[in-house]
Amino acid sequence: MSDTLKTAEERAAEQRRGAAGATQRSGPPHMQIGRPTEKAMNFGPSARRLLALLRPERAALTMAILLTTIAVVLNAIGPKILGRATDLIFAGYFGSRLPAGVSVEQAVAGLRAAGQGTVADMVAAMTDLVPGQGIDFNAVGQVLLIAIGLYVAASLIQWVQGLLLVGAVNRVIYTLRRDVEDKLHRLPLPYFDSQPRGELLSRVTNDIDNVSQSLTQTLNQLLNSLLTVVAMLAMMVWISPLLAVIALVTIPLSGVVAGQIGKRSQRYFVEQWKQTGALNGVVEESFTGHAVVKVFGRQEALRQDFSVSNERLFGAGFGAQFISGIIMPAMMFIGNLNYVLVAIVGGLRVASGQLSLGDVQAFIQYSRQFTQPLTQVASMANLLQSGVASAERVFEVLDEPEQSPDPVAPQQVCDTHGRVAFEDVSFSYSADSPLIEHLSLVVEPGQTVAIVGPTGAGKTTLVNLIMRFYELDGGRITLDGIDITELTRDDLRSQVGMVLQDTWLFGGTIRENIAYGRPGASEDAVLDAARAAYVDRFVHSLPEGYDTVLNAEGSNLSAGERQLLTIARAFIAQPSLLILDEATSSVDTRTEVLVQHAMAALRADRTSFVIAHRLSTIRDADLILVMERGRIVEQGSHAELLARGGAFAKLYAAQFAAAIDGTENGAGAHG
């Protein structure tokens, strides 16, 4: 909800700060939603990279090309055979009007003597004409059966070819989705801090779906169209080189028109998919914080944000579809010009006896089938451009720098005691804003360390560094003397249990959510963890008990109940290190007391880091660290820090003074 609930002035200020490249805060740059990049779409390299994904499917594609070639050849022979049927009908028609018993030469001479030279030329060119004999329907029927057989065979072959191509494309998209999923697990946490969730989800879902649709629809048609152009051109040259030259004149014109229109539409397709991601970000953000929007009455502001994003998407989508849509009518117009030229010249050559009527008919069919694939290829330009634009957005995710790899020969944590040491550690979220500088700290096994300080002091950052969510700028952190960078991340994190202030539950049963902390946990282990975290108290009041299914956000439980579930999840994991980041902030006072006892049992024999704002909850901590601006300004026990009268004492006094003032003010108000 951050961007939605800000004023225009705040947004402008953030843009100025972003332009200056300064991040003036000490926490991770969550939800810094900037404008989409203005980088132009590089169609050629992206298209080649997209096609390169098809290399593993070479066998299927080769077979598909072979089958397509056979189908195209069969389809190319069809018009020539149908032309033969036309010649038989035409010859029979003229033969029935000539006297029987004369030869063709005599009939031609008689027509010329009668002043019918044009008809004589036509009759002389008819090889199947028999004077006095009408149409041979048996011969015509045989020719038509052959043509039908060819077309049926071509259709069956194309069906098999389509099956092969669809299978190949879907396997490629399956692999692409898997690669993107694997890539997301290898990306560092700062990448997700800087990406709006809706935008990232759009790339992983909408853009990959668009790539799939584009490949499926264009690859089959493109392959068929290109082979058809070659086959039709060969047949046209065979029938009449002159007419073939006339038909070819329109190709350069078609290429120029399609190229110019496609070039103008490409940038709109790039913008269309960028704006789709931006709109998804607005929608995801608004519905995630729907309750906050209602509370602050910002529905109208949200509608305005949505309207702006929707208008931008409308403009980009309209421009992309309209400009690319001009290609089809333009190509059809050029094709019709070609048809007119062929019909005129072909008719003159039939009249002069240089071509048969069947050949001209076949040539006209070939010319239409020749221009139709060109038109189809041009019309596919918008779909292809849209698919390549989406592919580039997916490739941008795949090309993002990954987190540093785990060591080739990692150390093993065999017997963890829980000794954690920070040795001259330095870290910053941005190079120009140092946060933690030269911090050194040793936490002995079994100690409970509480970390307190004002917001932005670096408390959560400190524990995030232990988890290797971020990499250090300097120094090192060791676990039982082993540098954590010498461990695999999975091994390191398997030693740590973490309970955050913000609860995360998935759509599943309560039992499954608890067992998430230890896959394969027994029923008894789940129940023990639930009882230890006082989940068992409220579960029995639910209709399905532990089989109650939580929705996506776990909103069918209260905030405190969700928090208890996450604590139970940490219990069942049985970690060596425990990190509690304001873990009891959402529970009531009575439950908090119970949870504190449970936490004490959980922390036994474990090194624990507790981040707390309510200072009364950390009185029993072995060591309290007071942090300010990434530095430890004080450390000691609760009593020692209070007696010292320093930063901790001031925080403690301010917190309880505020509570007393609130009580007194409340009493006065009631009085």
N, C-alpha and C positions, 0 to 999 in steps of 0.2 A: 504493500500500500504506500510505500514511501513516495513514489513519484506522483501518485494520484492525489495525495493529500497536501502536496506542497503548493505554495503560492507561486505566481508567475515570477515574482522577484527572486524567490529562493531558487527556482529553476535556472534563471538567468545567472545568478551568482555561482551556482554549481557548474554551469557551462564555462564560465570564465575561469573558475578554478581548474576545471578539466583541461582547458586550453593551455593554461600555464603549467600543467603537468604536476601539480602539487596536491598531495593527499594530506590534508591537515587534520589527521586524527590518528590515533594509535591502534585502532582495531583493523581487521581485515576489510577490504573495500567491498562489502556486501551491497548488492543491488545497485551498482553504479551503472545505470541504464543509459547508455549514450546513443547517439544517432548511429544508424548503420553506416558501415564504411562506404566511401564513395568510389572505391576501386572499380575500374571498368572491367566488364566481363571479357576475358580472353578466351574467345570461343574455340579457336583451333586447338591449343594445347589441352584444354579441358575436355573437348570432344575426343581427342586421341587417347587421353587417359581413361575416359569412360569406356571407349571401345577396347582398351587394353585389359579391362576387367573380364572380357570375354575369352581371353586366351586359354584358361583351363577347359573351356568348352569347345576346343578346336575340332574334336572328332564329330560332335553333334552338329556344329556349324558347317563342317565340310560335307557331311551327309545331307544337310538341309540345302546347301548350295547345289549339290549334285541333283537332288530331287527337284529343286526349283528350275534348274536348267532343263531337265527332261520335260517338266510340265510346260515351261515356256515354249520349248520346241514343238510340243504337241499342239499347243494353242496357236503357234505361228503357222503350222501346216494347215490348220482348220480353214481359214479364209481362202487359201489357194484351192482346197478341195471343194469348198462351196462355190468358188468361181467356176470350177469345172462343171458343177451342176447347172449353173447359170448358162454356160456355153452350150450344154446339151439342150436346155430348154429353148435358148435363142436360136440354135441351129435347127431344131425341130420346127419352131415357128416359121422360119423362112423356108425350110425344106417343103413344108406342106403347101406353100404358095408357088412352088416351082413345078414345071411339068415333069412327070415321071418318065424315066427311060433315058434322060439326057445326062451327060456327065456334068460335073461342076464347072469345068472349063467352058463347055457349051452354054451352060446357064449364065455364066459371067459374061460371055461374049454377047449373048442375047440381051442382057440388061444394058450393056454399054451401047449396043445398037439402038436400044430404045431410049437412050439419053439418060439412063439412071446410073451414072458413073459412081456416085457415092455408095449406092446400094451394092453395086458390083464389087467395089473394093471391100465392103464389109463381108459379102458372101465369099469372096476369094480367100479371106483370112480365116474362114470357119473350117476347121479340120474335121468336124463331126457331121457336116451337112450332107444329106443324101436327098437329091431332088425328088419330090413326090412323096417323101416319107416324113411323118409328123414326129411329135416328141416321143422319145424312147423312155417311157416311165420306169421300166425295169432298171435301166442304166442309171436314171436319176435317183431311184430309190436306193440302189446299191451305194452310190456316192454319198447320199445323205446318211445312210447307216454307218459308213466309215467315219464321216464327220462327227456323228453323235458318239461313236465309240471313242474317238480321239478326245473329245471334250469330257466324257465321263472319266476316262483314264487320267486326264490332266487334273480333274477335280479331286480324285482320290489321292493322287500323288501330292497335291497341294495341301490336302488335309493332313497327311502324314508329316509333310515338311513343317506345317504350322505347329503340330504337336511337338516336334523336335525343338523348334525355336522357342516356343513358350516354356518348355521344360528347361532349356539352357538359360534363358533370361531369368527365370524364377530362381534357379540355383545360384546364379550370379548375385541377384538381389539378396538372397538368403545369406550368402557369404559377406556381402557388403554390410548388411545389418549386424552380423556377428562381429565383423571387424570394427564397426563403429562402437558397438557395445564394449568390446575388449579395449578399444582406445579410451573410452570414457573412464574405465577403471585404471588406466595408466596415466591419466592427466593429473597434474597437481591441483591441490585444493584452490590455490589462487585463481586458476582458470574459471572455476565455478563461481568464485566470489565476484568475478567481473562479468559474468554472463547472466542476462535475464533468463529465468527458467523457461518462460514461454517461448522465447527465441530458440533456445537450445532444443526444447522438445519439438519445435517445428522442424528443425533440421533433421532430427533423428526419425521423425514420423512422416510429416507431410512431404518433405523434400525427397526422402527415399522412396515414398510411394509414387511421387511424380516421376522420378527416374525410372522406376519399374514400368509405369504406364507408358512413358515415352519410348523406352526400349522395346516393349512388347508391341506397340502399335506401329512404330516406325521401322524396326529392323526387318520384319517380315515384308512389309509393303515396299520398303526401300530396295531390298534385295530383288524382289519380284519385278519392281519397276525398272531397275537398271538392266536386268537381263532381258526384259521385254523390249526395251529400247534397242538393245543390240540385235535381238532376233528380228524385230520388225524392220530395222534398217537393212539388214541383210536380205530379207525377202523383198523389200522395195527396190533395192539395187538390182536384184535378180529379175524382177518383172520389168522395170523401166528405169534405167539410170537417169534419164532426163527428169522424170517425175520425182525421183529420189532427191536430186539436186534442189528442185523447187521446195520439197518438204523440208530439206535441211537448212534452207535460208532462214527459217523462223527460229532456229535453235539459238543462235547468238543473241537475237532479240529477247528471247525468253530468259536466257541466262542473265542478261543485263537488268531486265525488269525485276526478276526474282532477287538478284543480288542487292540492288538498291533498296528495295522494300525491306528485305531481311535485315540489312544493316541498320535501318532506321528503327526497326521494331525490337532489336536485341536489347538495347538499354532499358526498354520498358519491361521486358521479361525479367531482367535482373532486379529491377526495382520492385516488380510485382511480388517476387518471392521474399525479398527483404521486408516489404511492408506486411506480407502475410505473417512473418515471424514477429514483427513488431505488434501487430494486432493480437496475435496469440498471447504475447507477453502482457498486454493490457487486460485481456479477458482473464487469463490465469491469475494475475495479480488481484483483480477486483473480486473474483469469487473466492480466492483464498482468504481475503480479508473482508468478506461480505458483512460480518457483524460490525467491524470497525467503521465501515462505510455508513451503515445504518445509524450507529451511535453518534457519529459526528455530522450526520445529515449531509454527506457529500455525494449523494446520488447524482445531483445535477452536474457537479464537477466531473464525476466519473463518466456520465453520459457524454459530456463535452470531449473528454479525452478519447473516448471510444469513437465519437463522431469524427474527430480529427483523423484518427488512425484509419477509420473506415473510408473517409474521403480520399486519403492518400492511396489506399489500396484500390479504391474504385478508379482513380485517375490512372494509376499504373496499369491496372488490369484492362481498362477500356482502351488505353493507348496500345497495349501489346496486342490485344485481340483484334482491334479495328485495323491497325496498320498491317499486321500480318494477314488479316482476312482479305486484304485487297489483292493479295497474290493470286488467289484462285480465280476471281473474275478476270484479272488481267491475262492470266495464262489461257483461260477459256477463249477470250477474245482473239488472242494470237492464234490459237488452235483453229478457230473458225475461219480466220483469214487463210490459213494454210489449206483448210478443207475446200474453200471456194476456188483457190488457185489450182489445186489438184483436179477438182471436178471439171473446170473449164478446159485445161490442157488435156486431160484424159479423154474428155468427150471428143475433142478435135482429132486425137490420135485414133480413136475408135472409128470415127467417120472416115478417116483416111486409110483404114485397114491396117495400121501399124500395130494396133493392140486389139485384143478381143475384149468384148464387153465383160466377160468374166474376170479377165485380168484387171480391168479398171475397177470393177467392183471390189476385187480382193485388195487392190492397191489403196482404195479409199478406206477400206476397213483397217489395213495396216497403218495408214497415215493417222487415222483416229486413235488406233491403239498405240501409235508412236507418240503422239502428243499427249494422250491421256496419262501415261506414266510420268511425263515431264510435269504435267499439271499436278499430279499427285505428289511428286517429290517437292514441288514448290509449296503445295498446301501443307505438307508435313513440316515445313520450315518452322512454323510457329510452335508446333509440338516439340520438335527437336531442340529449338532454342530454349524453350521452357525447361525441357529435361536437362540440358547442359547447364543452364543457370542453376537449377537445383543441385546438380552433381557438383558444381563448383562449391556451393555452400557446404555440402557434405565433405568434400575434399579439404576444405578449410579446417574442419574439425579433425580430420585424419592427419593433417599436417601440423597441428599444434605441437609445440615442444612438450615432451613427456617429462614426468618426474624422473629423477636420476634412478638408474636401474639398481636392483638389489645386487649385492656383491656376488661374484661368481663362486667363491668358496666362503660362504657365510659362516660366522661363528654360531654355535649352538648354545641355547640357554638350557642347561641341564638341571641345575638346582638353584632356583632363584631365591635370593634372600631379600631383595628389594632395596638394595643400597643404590641411591640415585645421586649422581654428582654433576653439577653444572660447572664447567671449567672455562672461565673467561669467555662466556657466551655473549655473542652480539647478534642482533636480528633487527630487521626493519621491513615493513611492508612496501615501502618505496625508498629508493636510494637517497632522496633528499630529506627524508623524515625519519631519522634514527629513533628506535623505540627502546630496545634493550641493548645496553652497551657494557661489555666486560663484566658480566654478572657471574659470580662464583657462589656455589651453594652446595652443601653436602647434606643429604637426608639419609639417616641411618635406617637399617631394616626395622620394620615394625613401628616406626614413628608416624604420628599423624601431624601433618603440616597444614596449617590453615593459612590461606592467602587472602589478605584484605587490602582495601584501598579504594580510592575513588574510581568512578567509571572511566575507562580508557587508560588505566594505570598499567595494563599489561598482564592482568591476572590470568585470564583465559588463554592468552598467548603463551604464557609460561607452560601450561599443561599441554597445549597443542604442540609445542616443540618436543615435549617428551614423546608424544604419539607420532612424531615425524609427519604431521600434517603440513608443516612448512620446514624448509631447509634452513640451516643456520648460515649467517653471514661470516661468523668467526667462532672459534672455540669448539668445544665438543660437549656432549652429554653422554655419560656412561651409566650402564645398568650393571651392577655388580662387577665393575671394572671393565666391562666390555663397551666399547664405543657403539652407540645404537646404530650408527651407519654401517657397522660390520655385521648387523643382524638383518635378516629379511624383514620387510615391513609386517608380513603376516605373523612371523614368529614374535616380533616385538609386541604387536597389538594383541596377540593371544594371551600375553601376560598381564594385560591391562583391562580393568572393568571401568566403564565410564557411565555416569548418570548426569545428564544435562538438564539445564533449566527448561529448555524447550523439549517437550516429550515427542517421541516419534514412535508410532505404532502402525502396523500394516493391516490391511483388510484380511482378517482371519480370526480364529477363536482366541479367547483369553489364554487357553493352554498353549497354543502355538506361539503366541507373542512372548510368553514367559520362556518357553523352550528355545526361543531364538538365540538366547545367550549361550546355549550349549547344545548343538545339534545332536540328536539321538538321546537326549536326556530321558531318564525313566519317569514314569508317572509319579513315583515316590519323590524323586528329586524336584519335580515341578511343584508338588504339594508342599514340600518342605520350604522351598523358596517363597511360595505364596504365603505360607504362615509366617515366615520370618519377616516378610515385608508387610504383613497385615492386609494382604490382598484377600486372604481367605474370609475376612470379616464381611466384605461387601459382595463377594462373588455369590454367596449362597442366597442373597436376596434377588439375584437375577434369574429370569425364567429358565435359562438353559445352563446356569452355573458356569463351569469352566468351558463349556461348549458354546457359550454366547459368542456370536460372531460380531466383531467390531467392524464399523464401516471404515472408509478410507482414512479418515482423520481421527478415528476413535472418538467422535463427538457424541456417541451414545453413552459415554461415561463422563463423569465430572473431571475437571482439571486435576483435582487431587487424586482421584482414582487412577487416572492415566499415569500420574507421577509414581504412584505406588507400584504400578505394573512395571515401569522401567527400573525401579529399584529391585523388584523381584528378578528381573532379567539379569541384573548385575550379580545378585546373590547366586543364581544358578551357575553363572560362568566360573565362579571360584577363582578370581584373578589373584595374581601376586601383587599387583599394584592397583590401587583404587583411586579414581578421580571423581570427585563429587562437585559439580559446578552448580551451586545454588540448588541442590537437588530437592530440598524440602520447601521451595518457595511457593508451591501451589497447594500445600496441605494446610489444614486447619491446625490451631495451636495444640489441641489434645492429640491429634494424630501425629503431629511433629514430635511430641515427647516420646510417643511409642516408636516412631521411626528412628529417633536419636538412639534409643536403646538398641534397636535392630542394627543401626549403623555401627554402634560400638562393637557388637558381636561380629559384624562383617569385617570391621577394620582390625580385629584381633589378629596378631601375627602377620599383618600386611602393612606395607608402606602406603599411606593414604595422603592424598592432596585434596584439601577441602577449600573450595572458593565460597565465601559467604559474605553477604551484606549485613545480615542480622548478627551482630557481634556476640549476642548472648548464646548463640548456638555453638560457639567454638571455645568455650571456657576450658574444656578438657583437652584441648589440642596440646601435643608435646612441644610444638614450635609454631609460633605465629609470625608470618612474614608480612610486613607492611610495605606496600609498593606504591610508588609515585613516579609517573612518567618512565616506566620501565626499569626503575632502580629499586632495590630493597633499601629502604631508609631506616627500618627498624626490624629487629627480630628478637624473639624471646618468648617466655610463657605469658599467659594472660595476666597473672599477678605482677610479673616483672615489668611488663609494658605499661600497665596502669600506674605502677609506682614510679616509673620513669617520667611520666607526665609529658610524653612527646606526642608524635603524630597519632599513635594508636589511642592514647588517652583522650585526645581531642575528638577523634572520630567517635569514640565510645560515649563521651560526654554529650556530643552533639546529637547522637542518635537517641539517647535516653532523655535528654532535655526536650527534644521534639515530641517524644512520646508523652512526657509529663505535661507539656504545654497543650498537646492535643486533648489529653484527658481533662485538664482544667478548663480549657475552652469549651469542651463538650459539656462539662458539668455546669458551667456558667450559662450555657445556652439553654439547658433544660431548666435551670433554676429560674 
